[in-house]
């Protein structure tokens, strides 16, 4: 399961809020903005397709990271030469990687449900863009998709409904770990696995890297996708992070148009 995301304007469509963030200057329940203590070091970030593919496999979730009881689903990994894009008809389709993406990979797992009865499906995705601005455009694209498609088809017989999204920038609502973070909740329905079940998804950026995880199954949130995404983000930060002010501060080229790009992070095959 996956898609694209970045900075977007807050708006509401059909009861689904997108781009909604707390006022860092002191709105109700808002936390004060903080200065980042760590940033992505451009000198450490993957620059070639080969480097990016190796990096993705180094930081993406595996059964050990997901936790006790996690097993590989079938299929386990997506085709690394393509990603899923959301069409104007709100249906996800596999497409060749765009020029701004060096590498991407999605893994699928089956994990025990929080209630101890049955299991849920968890998907984890890592994408490496050419620049941090390209990663930001992915975040922006995700917000646009959320506004335009509150119901989406992952593949034949698998659907997401009642989707609602929020976005939180660094320093807002206690976010001190990623450059930008998105989350989405709703319901997932499958012709073979039944439903509707609880669905939740989270995605964060750090430098040119985007990590995301989603869960489908059970009757309530387990926050498992949040834990998995956070642990992948720690791996990313350990690999390419540095103290604020370290590394090159050279400007990056302007990103290409965000278009209709998206990805597997949502849990589709």
Beta strands, then each sheet from edge to edge (+ up, - down):
strand 1: 11-13
strand 2: 16-18
strand 3: 38-40
strand 4: 71-77
strand 5: 82-86
strand 6: 92-96
strand 7: 101-112
strand 8: 119-129
strand 9: 152-155
strand 10: 158-169
strand 11: 180-190
strand 12: 194-206
strand 13: 209-216
strand 14: 241-243
sheet 1: 1+ 2-
sheet 2: 3+ 14-
sheet 3: 4+ 7- 8+ 13- 12+ 11- 10+ 9-
sheet 4: 5+ 6-
end
